[in-house]
Amino acid sequence: MKKFEIGKTYNMRSACDSACIWSYKVTKRTAQTVTLEDENGKTMTCRINNQISAWNNAETVHPLGRYSMAPALRA
């Protein structure tokens, strides 16, 4: 399974507008959480979703929340 690496930047796209891209840099991680920093310097801690991660074979988090069209950030 792919895992988030400290110092790397990951991107995700909007499901509605492919020109809308969010970038997050991993600043810290534990076995179950990842701390991300966005382009504006705002930091957030997200829990790794184990069920989706196993299905995608890559760690997956939802930095913008979980809702029907929420984008997912994958390692």
C-alpha positions, -999 to +999 in steps of 0.1 A: +000+000+000+012+035-008+017+057+022+019+095+027+055+107+030+066+137+051+077+166+030+059+155-002+031+176-018-001+158-029-029+172-052-066+164-056-092+177-081-128+187-077-154+163-090-173+192-106-145+213-120-113+196-132-095+230-132-100+233-095-070+217-078-060+216-041-024+210-030-014+198+004+020+192+019+025+165+045+042+180+076+037+152+101+021+117+103+013+089+127+000+054+120-036+067+118-034+105+111-017+128+086-011+165+093-014+186+061-005+222+052-023+239+023-011+267+000-021+294+025-002+279+054-033+265+072-026+232+089-051+204+096-049+169+109-069+142+090-076+106+100-066+080+074-097+061+061-086+025+063-116+011+044-111+033+013-073+030+016-074-008+014-098-006-016-075+019-034-042+003-022-032+039-011-037+058+021-067+082+017-079+112+037-106+138+032-092+172+041-123+191+031-147+169+050-169+139+041-199+146+019-213+132-013-190+150-037-160+154-014-126+151-030-102+125-015-065+130-012-046+098-020-009+089-014 
